[in-house]
């Protein structure tokens, strides 16, 4: 049947002693432009464990073609991004400031915020504000690079990191924290 083939695959490194639960998988898919609550059924995702070394297991995640075809089409062409338009808005946001760990913790204490992930060659990954705390705990805090610090990918888990910035639009609802992926 058309759309049933497995077309997109990516690798995840995950601690052997932790399970890749639904919440953690949702975070990893959101970073890649998918939304488990809206367009990804669990039967459309296949996870295979291929190899492990030390405390890390390497898992391959495959996604069905019909899900890939529904993904948000705006592909990130370069970072740093110069313009950011939130879904449902026609006006672009402007970059306000770079964010470090303490800034992000403070921003999260103020309440939920919309996260976006920019990874060159992939669609912009939008995370619903209701998931921002999970995304922070499961993914971002382990990979965040402080502003004005050199990016040392070898010092980060999985060899990738995020530079965070705060963006503001014409209304408070347009506020976004953007994570630009470096790998």
N, C-alpha and C positions, 0 to 999 in steps of 0.2 A: 504494500500500500504506500502511495506517495506520502512523503513526510515522516515515515516511520524509521528511516535509516538514521544511524548515528553519525552526525556530521561534524560537530564541534567537540574537540577534546582538549583538556588542559590537565596539568599535573598539580597536585597539592602535596606539600610536605606537612605531615601531621605527627605530633608526638604519639608514639606507640601506646602509651598508657592512657591516652584520651580517645574517646570515640568521636567520630565526625557526626555529630547529632544534627537534627533538622535546623536548629538555630545557626550553628556554625556553617552549615552548607548554604543556608539562605544568605548569609553574609558574603561568602565567597562568590555566589552567583550574582548578588547585587553589584559587587565590584566590577563584574563583567557585563553589566547592563540587563540582567534578568530580574524578574520580580516573582518570587515563589508564591506570593499571595494572589497575584493576578494572572500570570500566564505560564507558570511552570507547575505541571502536575508531577508528583513524585515518580510516576511511572515513565516520565520523559527524561529521567536522569539515571545514569548507570554509573556505579562506583566500583572499580576494581582495585584491589591492592596488589601491586606488582612486585615491589621489593622493599626491603627495609635494611637499615644499617644503624647500629647503635640504638639511640632512643627515638629514631624517626622512621616513620613508614611513608612510602611514596605511593600516592593513590592517583589513579587516572579517573577523571570525571568525563563522561560522554553525555552529550545532549542531542535529542532528536531534532531533525531538520525543521519540523513544523514549529518548534519553539524558537529556533534560531531565526526563522523567517518573521516571527512576531516581535522580535527585539526592537527597541528604540533605534531608529536608523542613524542618528547623528554620530558620526565617527570623529574621534579626536584626532586632529591632524598634527598638532604640536603642543608642547608644553614649554614654558608657562602659557596658560590660556590667556587670551586677550579679552574674550567675551564669554559670557555665560547667561543663557536664557533658560529659566526654570520651566518645567512642563506646565502648560496652562497659562503661561504668561507670554506676552508679545514684546515686552520691554526687557532689554538686557540689564543684568546686574553689573555693578562696578566692584572691583577689588578694593577692599577697605584696608586690610592689614594681613600680615603673615601671623600664623598662630603656632605657639609652642605647646608643650604638655600642660603647663599651668593655665594658659589661656583657654585651652580646650576644656579642661576640667571646670573652669569657671563658667564657660559658655554652657556646658551641660547642666551645671547647677541651676542655671536660669531657666531651664526647661528644654523640651525636645526641639531639635533643629534638623532641617533637611541637610543630608550629606550627599555629595556627588563625588564620583571617582573618575579621574581623567587618566587614561592609559592610552598612549599613542597607538593608533590602529584599531582600537576597539570603540564600541559605542560608549558614550558618557553613561556611567552607572549611577542611577539615582536611587537613594535609600529613603524610604518613608520615615518621617520624623519619629513615628512610634518605634522604630528599630534602632534609633541612633545610639542608645545606651548599650545594646547588645553588640553593635558594630564596633563601638569604642572598646568594649571589654575583650571581645573575641579577636579582633583584627587590628585596629588602628594603633592602640597603645604599644603594641610590640614592634611596630614598624615606623613610628613617627620620628622624623628627623627635625631637630630643633632649628628654627630660623637662624641664619648667620653661622651655622655649623657646617663643616664639610660633610658631604654625603659619602659615607664609608659603607658601601653595600656589603662588604665582607663581614662587617660587624653586626649586620642585621639578620634575623631569622629568615631563611629562604632567599637571601640575597636581594631583597627589594625593600624600598622605603617610601614613605609619603611625606611630601611637603604640604602643609595645611595653610589655607588662607580663608579669610572671612569675606563674603561678598554680600552686598546690600542692593536691594531694588527699590522701586518706587513705593512699596508698601512693606510693613514688617513681615508679612507672610512670605515675601520673596527672599528672606535671608537664607543664605546657603553657606555651608562650610565645604570647601572644595579640597580634595586630596589628590595631588598630582603624583602619579606613580613613577618612581625611578627604579630601573632594574638594569 
